[in-house]
Amino acid sequence: MPQLNPAPWLAILFFSWFIFLTIIPPKIMAHTFPNESALKDSKKPKTEPWNWPWH
């Protein structure tokens, strides 16, 4: 039964994972997005206590 011979399929599996783990991630991470997020102010907003009308 030829489908039980792991020799060609095991090599294809290892080669494909080698490509997925070494070649493709740098290509994906090299993309830059046109809308860079602006830095927010480091100042904390002034909070005031809430006056409960029924208390």
MOKATA-V117278 format. One record per residue. N is the residue number from 1. RES is the residue in one small letter. PSI is psi in degrees with one decimal (NA if undefined). D_LAST is the distance of its C-alpha to the last C-alpha in whole Angstrom. Layout:
BEGIN
N;RES;PSI;D_LAST  N;RES;PSI;D_LAST
END
This chain:
BEGIN
1;m;111.6;83  2;p;-24.4;82  3;q;-13.1;78  4;l;-3.4;78  5;n;111.5;80  6;p;-4.3;77  7;a;-55.4;79  8;p;-34.0;78  9;w;-32.7;75  10;l;-39.6;73  11;a;-40.3;75  12;i;-41.5;73  13;l;-49.0;70  14;f;-39.6;70  15;f;-41.1;71  16;s;-40.3;68  17;w;-33.0;65  18;f;-42.8;67  19;i;-45.7;67  20;f;-34.3;63  21;l;-16.6;62  22;t;-37.3;64  23;i;-42.6;65  24;i;-42.2;62  25;p;-42.4;59  26;p;-33.3;60  27;k;-38.6;61  28;i;-41.3;57  29;m;-13.8;56  30;a;-14.7;58  31;h;138.6;56  32;t;149.9;54  33;f;140.3;51  34;p;-25.4;51  35;n;90.0;47  36;e;140.0;46  37;s;140.3;43  38;a;147.7;42  39;l;137.0;40  40;k;159.5;36  41;d;143.1;35  42;s;-5.0;34  43;k;140.0;32  44;k;141.3;28  45;p;145.9;26  46;k;121.5;23  47;t;140.9;20  48;e;148.5;17  49;p;149.1;13  50;w;121.7;11  51;n;110.1;8  52;w;123.4;6  53;p;-21.7;6  54;w;4.2;4  55;h;NA;0
END
